[in-house]
Amino acid sequence: MKRTIFYDILRRSRTLLNSLADHTLLFTATPINKRVEDLLRLVELLDIDNLSDHALEAFKRLARMKSLKGQAEHEEIKRLISQFIVRRTKQELNKMILSNRSLYKNRNGQECKYPNQKHVKYKTMESDADKKLANEINVACLELKGIIYLQELEIDEDKKTDKEEILKYVERRKKIAAAISRYNVQAMLRSSRIALVEHIEGTKAALTQFGIEKTTKKDSGHILNTIVSLSVAPPKKNFDFAKDWIADEKLYAKVCKEEIAIYERILGCVNKISDSRELGKVDLIFELLGRHNLVLAFDSRGLSLDYFGKLFKEKYANNECLVIKGTDKSNKKKAQEIFALDSKETGWIAFCSDSMSEGVNLQQGSALVLLDMPSVVRVIEQRIGRVDRMDSPHDEVEIQWPKDSKEFALKTDIRFFNTLTIVENILGSNFDFPDDFFDYKDRVIGVDEVIDQYKKLQEKEQWDGIRDAFQSVRELVWGDKAVILANDYNKIKDTKEAVRCRVSLVKSEIPWAFFAIRGSPNHAPQWFYLESQGDLKFDSFEENKDYFVDLNSICEKLRLRLTKVTENMQWSRQTETILSEFLIVLEKNQLKLLPNKKRRALEMLKKLLNKYLIDRSATAKRKKYIRQLLDIYSPEPLDDSLSVNFYQFAQLWLDIIQPRMIELKKSNRRWKNVIDLDVLRRDLERDPISDDDLKKILDNIIVIDRLDKRIASCIMGIPTGSPV
């Protein structure tokens, strides 16, 4: 299954990679919480040539690695993808709305804001006898080995002959397998009896036992049959290990029989548990419908939803009910109509799986019930997000949380799923965990603790450890770390006066300059920061030393320089000289200041042109075109007011070579082979572009105002010793 999912992702990735779009936008309302390989694919989809030179090398190194399960690799990929992330938290949006409500309206012209959340805890109504049986199940879970999670044992190649490392690996895998088995049983039990029966005996047996005639859910579960089929031979390994039942055929068969017996004991207990928990939740929903027109209820298990729907229809036949799971396209569409903004429907309850917790707006609903308690708070956030919408028509939404008794509640031993939420990431993982990390711990996680974690998550600035690309820019103006007063910012932003360029001068230890370049319909705005430790000649003009184009780096520099400001400077001949020197440096280095992909594209073209020029087979006409194109690279302006539009020059070239890039990517059979502009350059050396393409570039080059004419604002640091 893991491999199938991964290749499905790869197929979708290739489809997007083969797109001819100049720019790619990926929209998601869901936190980015993927396997490491998936994060790499996301970076690739967003075009690796947009990365800086250093980041591109890091990407290539990661793509070549055999294993990407280390924490260091995960963090490095997060840093790469942060450059592409644009997001706003709910708190940020509400602050923006409160600052000017008239700018934020829904489709009906009503002012928008997120509704207040009313958090209510409900009792789950299990009897004392049910609690005793649930406790017996929990005790039985402690004996589970987790055999089905121990079938592929692969240690790193460099550790295959190290007996101590092998022993540590096997023991860690055993603990993980046992923890996952406990987690699954307890999660099913928390959901419903039918979910646990399905887990142990399979879908068909569960449907028959609980009187459900049909379901759209695919057959799953039947862990008993799975263990029987696995008992014929010990797990496959890529190392020699003669210790205990993992390797011994007879001992392994014995352990499998014992595992089956444990599950049968668990099954016997669950079959004695009453339906009080399920009926209590159904009664709660009916009570909510007396106060709310539309109610949503979420559970992670498909058959649980079918069973809740059956109970509700039997007990409250006069009310409307929908059950929506991943494959229920018609019911999903119907729910979106019933719960859509401005819907006039009333008296509906929708039992939803987590397939409905992403990408759908159900904001006409005003109450939401968590039928089970997920171990990952992000899942809870996604569920509540269906009614917690910025254009909600309600001032308040009610969230009902299950107050499970300790026998049914979350335990601390399953919280590792909050650290590594995808099982595939855990199995075979090389992460270093404390020795007792996967040991059973019986501390109950109460509903109050989960609600508190959910509320804290709403206030987090980062998204699964991934920063917003513009977060450092916003922090210059808003928040505790602001260096500019918001009132001053708004005064300038909202001015109606025609201002060609705003210039501020401040005292500084070294000369430095910040420039904000105006955007246009065809050109994105840009920020540049330059500084000089010596004179302003910049004999070597190095990124992250003499100049900075990365937003985070620029913001760090501005914060460093502006927090030390104690005095503004007045304009003088000396400051004019310093400004002129900075502008000359900017003008001469326009190519280096382009966005990464465009800069890399023009560097590539220049290399190709020089190679084409010495080709003996090149005609006089072709050489003429080549020399004319090489002349464009001259840093000198065309005249006092105009220069070549290098941004557009680069785009012309990218438009010409993009079909060739698509063909290269289509022919790439191994995703670890990284295709970038440098790989394409080698292809274009072997198969040069035509004379017509060279002429097309020449004929369509346009000019633009010189860089100094496009500066919207400038801040300059003037050395203390400079005359005023």
N, C-alpha and C positions, 0 to 999 in steps of 0.2 A: 504493500500500500504506500509506504514512504516513497519508494522509487517512482511509482505511478504518479503521485502528486507532484514530485519534483519535475518529472519530464513534462507533465501538463503545464507547469509554470514555465518551463523552458520553451515549449511550443508557443505559448502566448507571448513570451518575451521576444522570440524571433519574429513573430508577426509585427510587433511594434517596432522592432529594430529595422525592419524592411520598409518602414514608412518613409515617404519622401518629404515629410514635413521638415521645415527649417527649424522649428522650435517645438519642444515637447512639454506638455503640461500633464501631470498625473494628479488626479483629484482623489482624495480619500477623506472620509469623515472618521476613519478609524486610526487609532495609534499604530505607528509602525512597529510591529512586534513580530519579526520574522526570524527564520533561520538565517545564519550568517550568509549562506550562499544566496538566499533570496535578496538580502540587502545589497550584495554585489550586483545582482541582476538589475536591481532598481537603479543603482548608479550607472550601469551600462545603458539602460533605457534612456536615462537623462543625458546621455552622450558624454563619454569619458574625456573627449577633447575639450570639454568645458572646464576640466580640472586644471589646476596649476601644474607646472612641470614636476614639482616635488610630489604632489598628490597623485599625478598620473603614474609616476614610478611606483608609488606605494600600491596603487590599484593593481598594476601589472604583477608586482611581487605577490600580492595576496591571491590573485587569480591563478598563479602557478603553484601555490602551496597545495600539498596533498590533503592536509587537514586544516580546517578553519574553525576548530571548536575551542580554541583558546580565548580567554577573556581579552588578552591584548589585541588579538586580531579583530574581535567583535567591536572593541572601542575604537580602533582605527577606522573601521568601515563606517561607524556612526559619525566620526568626524568628517569623513568624505561626503556622506549623504546630507549632513547638516547644511552644506553649501547650497542645497537645492530646496530646502524646506521653507515654506511660508505658511504660518499658522497664526491663529489668535485664540487665546484662552477665553472662556466664558467671562471671566472677571475683566479681562481687557476690553471685550466687546461691550459689556455693561457700562464700563467707565466712559467709553467713547459715546455710547448712547446718551448717558446722563449729561455729557458736556454739550450735546446739541440734539435733542430728541427729534426735531423736525427733519433731520437728515435720514432717519431710520424708520421706514414705514413698510407695512406689509402690502400685499397686492390690493388690499381694500382701502389703502390710504391711512390705516390706523398705525399709530406709533408703536414701535416694537420694543420689547425687552424680554429678557429671560424671566420666566415665572419664578416666584419663590417656591422652595421645596419644603413640604411638610412631611417629616419622617415619622412614621408610626410603626410600632412593633406589635405583631399579633402572635397570640399563642397558637401552637400547632396541634394541640388537643390530643396528643397520644396518651394512652392510659398507663397506669403503673405497670400493668402486665406487658404492654408494648415496650416500655422502657427496659424492663428486665430482659426481654427477648433481644432487643437491640444491643444490650450490653453483652449478651452471649455471643452475638455476631461479632462484636468488636474484639472480644477475647479470642474467638476462633481466627480472626484475621491475623493475629500475631503469629500464628503458626504457618501462614502461607509463605511459600518460597518464591512465587512469581515465575514459575517455570516458563510460561509463554514469552516472558521478556528476557530469557536467557538463551535464545536459540542461535544468535550470531555473535560470537565472541571474537573480536579482532583488536589486538593490541598494536601499538605503533611498531613499525619495522625495527627500529633501533632498540626496542625493548623485548623482542621476541625470545632472546636467549638469557635474559636477566630473570632468574628465578624469584628474586625478591619483588621486582616490579610486576611480574606475572601474578604473584600471590596477592599483591595490593590491588591489582586491576580486577581479579576475580572476586575478591571480597567486596570491593566497591560495587561491582555489577550485581552481586547478590543482594546487597542492601538496597540498591536502587529498584531492583525487580520486586523485592518484598514490599517496598514502600508504594510502588505503583499499584500493586495488587490490593493493598489495604485501601489506598485512595479510591480505586474503582468501586470496590464493594461499598464503602461508606458513602461515596457520592451517589451511587444508585439508590441506596437505602434512604438517603436524605431526600431524594427526588420522589420516589414512590416504591411500593412493593412490586408493582409490575416491572419496573425498570430493573430491579435486582433479579427477579425471576428470569427476565430476558437475558441478562448478563450471564447467568449460570446455565439455563436450559435452552435459550434461543428464542427468537421472535415467535415462531409458530406455537410453541408450548405456552408462552405468556399470553398470546391472544386467546387461545382456547380456555385457559384457566380463568381469565378475567372477563370472558364473554364479549370480546370485541370481534365483530364479524369481519371487518376489513380495515386496512391501514395503507397509507401511501408509503410508509417506512419500509426500507429494504431489510431483508433478513440479516440479522447480526447476532452477536453474542454466542451462546452455547459454548461456554468455556470448558464444560465437561468433555464434549466431543473433541475440542481442540487439544486438550491435554492427552486424551487417549491416542490421538493420531501422532502426537509428538513423543509418546513414550517408547516408540520402537527403537530409538537410538539417541544417545546423548547429544548435546548441542555441538554444532560445528565450531571449530577453533582454528586459529592460524598460529597456534603455539602448542608446545608439549606441556601437558599438565596431568600428573598422575594422582593428584590429591583428591580425596572425598568423592561425592556422588556426581559431580560435574563431568567426570571423565569415566567413571566405572559404570559399565552397562547395567549390571544387576542392581547396584545401589541406586542408579538413576531411575530404573523401572519401579523400584520400591518407593522412591520419593514421589513419583508421579501418582502411584496408587494412593499414597497418603494425602496428596494434594486434592485428588478427586474426593476423598472421604471428608476432607475439611469443607469443601464447597457443598457437599451433600448435607453436612450438619448445618451450614449457613442457610441452605435452602429450606431445611426443616423448620428453622426458626422463623424465617420470613413468612412462611405459609401459615404460621400461627398468629402473626401480628394482625390486629384488626384494621378496619378501614377508617378509623377515627381521624387520622391525620389528613387523609384525602378529603373526607367529608367536611372536616373543619375548614379546609381551604375553600371548598365549594360554597359553604355557608357564608364565609367572609366576603366572597365575590358578590354573592346575591345582596348582602347588606350594603356593599359599596354602590351597587346599582340603584339603591334607594336615594343616594346622595350625588351620584355622578351619572351623566348620560351615557358615557362610553368608558369602558374599563379594559385595560390590557393586563395579561398575566403571562409571565415568562417562566419557562423551565428548560433545562438543557437536554432532557431526554424525550425523544419522540413519542414512545409508547405512553409515557406519563401524561403527555398532552392529550393523547387519544382517550386515556382513561378518565382524566379530569373532564373532558368534553362529554363523555358518556354519562358520568355521574351528574353533571350539571343538567343535561337534557332530561334525565330521568326524574330529577328532583324538582327542577324549575322549568317545566316544559313551556311556560308562557313567555320566557325570555329568549332572546336571540343569541346564538352561540356560533363561533367560528373556531376551527382548529387549523393553525397554519404551521407547516413544517417546510423544510428546504425544498422539497419537490412539489409542493402544493401551489402551482402557479396561479390557478384560478382563484383559490382562496386568498392568496397573497394580493392579487389584484383587487379582489372584493374588499379586503381589509383596508387597503390604501384608499379606496373610494369612501368607505364608511368613516374612517378616522381622518380623512383629509380636512384641511382648514376650511371652515364654513359649512361642513357637513351638518345636515339637519337631522341625522339619524339619532335615535335614542334607544337605550335598553340593550345595547350590544356588549358582549364580552368576547374578546379575542384571546384564545390560548396560543401563545407564540413560542416557537423555538428561537434559538439565537441567530438563525438565518434572518430573522426579522429585526435583529438588533443593530443592523448596519444598513446604511444607504436608503432608508425609507423614512418618510415624515408621517407621523401619526399624531400630530399635535392637537387634534380636536379631542383626543382622549385627555382626561384630567386626573385619572387614578391609575396606578400601576402596582401590580402585586408581584413580588419575587416569590414564586412557588418553591424554589430551592435556593440555597445560598452558595453561589459559585466561590471557589477558592481564590480566584483571581479577581481583584477589585476592578480591573479594566473591563471585565465582562459586565459587571454591575453598572459601570459608568455608561457603557454602550446601550444597555437596556433602558436605563432611565433617560438616555438621550433621545429616545423616540418621542417623549412628551415634553422634554425639557428643551424646547426650541425657541429661537429668538423671536419668531413670529407667532408664538402661542397666543390664542385668544383668552387664555386664563391668567389671572393674577397669581394663582397658586395651583400647584399640582401635588397630589397626595401619593406618597411612596410607602407601600406596606412591606415591612421586612419580617421574615420568619424568626420568631424567638424559640428556636429549637431547644428541647431539653438536652442536657449534657450528653446523653446517650446517642443522640442523633446529630449533634452539633459538629462544626469544624474542629479538627484537632491540629495542634502545631506541627505534627509530623508531615502533614500534606502541604504546608505552606511553601515547600521548596518549589511548587509549581508557580509561585509568584516570581521566583528567581529565574526559572527556566520553564516557560509555559508550554513548550513543545517537546513532547516525549522524545522525538527523534534527536533533539539536541542533547538530551540527557544520555541516551544509550551510547556507550562508547566515548563519552565525553572525557576530555583530558583536563577538565577544570579541577583545581585543588580544593576539596571541601574539608571541613573539620571532620575528625574521625567519627563523631556522633551525629553528623548532619542528617543522615537518613534513618537513624534509630527512632523507634517509636517513642513519642512523647504524648502524654495523655492530658496536657493542659488544654482546656476547652477555650475556643475563641468565641467569645460572646458576641451577640448581635451589636452591642454598643461599640465594641472595638472595631468591628467591620464598618459600621456607619462612620466612625471617627476617621478611619483610613480613607474611606470614600471622600469625605469632606476635605481631607488634606490633599488628596489627589487633585481635587478641583482647583486648588491654589498653586499647584506646581507650575513652574515656568517652563520646565523642559518636558519633553514628550518621549518617554522611554529612553531618557538620556540623550535625546537628540535636540539640539538647539534650533530655534528658528533662525534663518539666515539673516534676518533684519533685527534680531533681538538686541544686539549690541548698539544698533543705531537708535532704536527707541529708548534704550536706557540712557542715552545722552540727554534726553529731554524729560522722560517720565520715570518715576520710581525713586527709591532711596539713593540711587547712585547717579542721579541726574547732575550734569554740569551746566546746563542751561535752564533758566526758569521757563516753565511752560507758558506763562503769560507773555514773556518776551517772544517765545517761538510763535505763539498764536498771533501776536500783533504783527509780526513780519509776514507770516503765512497768509493772513487775511487782508493785508493791505491792498487797496485798489490803485495805489500810485504806480506809475510806470517806472520801474527801477531797472536800469541796465545791468548793474553789478553792485553788490554790497561788499565793501572791504573793511575788515577790522584789523587793527595792528596792536600787538601785545608785546610786552617785554619778554625776552627769552635769553637763555644762555648761549644758544646756537641759532643760526638762521634756519627757519623752517617755513613751509607754506602748505596750506590746505586749499584745494580748488574743487568747487562743485560745478560741473559742466552741464549746461542746459541740454535737455533731451529734445527730440523732435518726433514727428510722426514716424520717421524711419530710423531713429537713432535713440538708444536708451541713454538716460542721464548717467553720468559717471562721477566718481570721486577719485581724487588723486591726493597723495600726501608726499612731499619731498622734504628732505632735511640734509644739511651738510655739516660734517664735523670739521671741515677746513674751509677752503675757498669754495666758490660757487661754480667752478669750472666742470666739476663732475667728470673727470677724465675717464673713470669707469662708472657706469651707471647701472648698479646692481639692484635687483628687486630685493625687498626686505632689508636693505641696507641704506641705499640712497633714495629709493622711491617705494611706495606701497600702493597697491591697487585693490587688495583684499579688504572688504568692508570691516571685518573684525579687527584686522591689524591697524587700519586707519583709526577706528574708534579707540583702540588702546592708546595710540599715539596722541590723539586729541585729548583724551582723558588725562594722560600724563602731562601734556603741555598746558592745558587750560586750567587744571586744578592748581597750578603753581602761579597763575596770573595774579598779580597784585596791582598792576597799573596798565592802562591802555596807553598807546603811543599816538602821537600826532603825525600827520603826513609831512614828509620832508624829502629833500633831494636824495638823501641816502636811502630812504625806504623805497623811493622810486627806482633807484639803481638796483637794489636787491630784488624788487619785483620783476624788473626787466630781465635780470639774470635768470630767475626762475622760469619766466615765460619762454626764454630762448631755449633753455634745457627741455622744457615741455615740448616745444615745437619740433626740436631735433629728434626727440625720442617718441614720436607719436605711435610708431609701430609697437614699441614695447608696452605702451599704455593701453593698447587695444584689449578687449576681452580675450581670454585665453584661446578660445577656438579660432577667432579671427586672426589673432597674432600668429598662432601656429600655422594657420593656412597660408598667410603671406610669407612667412619664413620658408615654408615648404615650396611655394611657387618660385621664390627667388633661387633656391637651390636647383630646382628643375630647369629654370631659364638659363642659368649658368652652364648646366650640363648640356642642354639643348644647343647652346651657342657654339660649343666646340665639336658638335656632331658634324663630321665631314659631309654627310649626305644632306645637310640642311640647305635649302635653296636660299638665294639672296633675299627673296621676299620674306621667308620665314625668319631669317636673321634680323631683318629690319624690324619686324614685329617684336622680336625678342628684345632687341636693344631699346625700343621705345618703351616697352614694359619695364625694363630694368631702370630706365631713366626716372620712372615714376617713384622709385624708392628713394630718390634724393630727398634729404630732409629740408631742403630750402623751399620756402613758400613760393607760390607762383607769382604773387605780387604783394603789395602792402595789405591787402584785405582778404585774399583767397588762398586756399591750399587744396590739395587733393583730398577727397573724402575717402580716407583709408578704410573706414568702417564699411562703406558701400563697395569699395574695391575688393575687400575680402569677401563680401557676400556674393559678388559677381563670380568670383573664383569658386566659392563653395557650391553655388548653383550648378556650375559646369561639371564639377567632379562628383557631385552627390550620386548620380546614377552609377558611377564606377564604384563608389563606396558601398552602395546597396548590393551590387553584384559580389563584391568581396565578402560581405557579411553573409550573403546567402550561401556562398560556397564554403564557408567556415563550418566544419563538422564538429569541432571540439570547442566547447564554450570557454575552456581555459586559454585558448588562443585569442589574445586580445587584438582586435582590429581597430587601429586608430589612424590618424592622418599620416604618421610616419610609415606605417605599413603600406598605405595607399601610395605614398611617394615612391617607394621602391617599385610598385606595380606600374606607375606612370613613367618611370625611367625605362622600363622594359617596353612599354607600349605608350609612346608619347601622345599628348593631346594634339589635335589637328590645328592647321593654320587658321581655319575658320573660327575655332574657339579662341585662339589668341587675338584675332581681329575683333571678335565679339566683345572681349574685355576692353580692348582699346576704344572701341566705338561707344561704349556705355559708361566709361569713367566720368564721374561728375565732380564738380568742385563744391567747396563749402566755405563758409566764413572761417577765417583763421581761428585757431584755438583760443587766442586771447579775446576774440570777439564773442565767444560762446560761454564765457565764464559767468555764472549766475551769482556766485559769492566766493569770497576769498578771505582766509584768515592767515595772517603772516606773523611769525615770531621774529622780532628784531633784537639782535644781540644787545646786551646792556651797554656795551661800549660804543655803539653806533651813535653818532651825533643826531640830535633831534632838531 
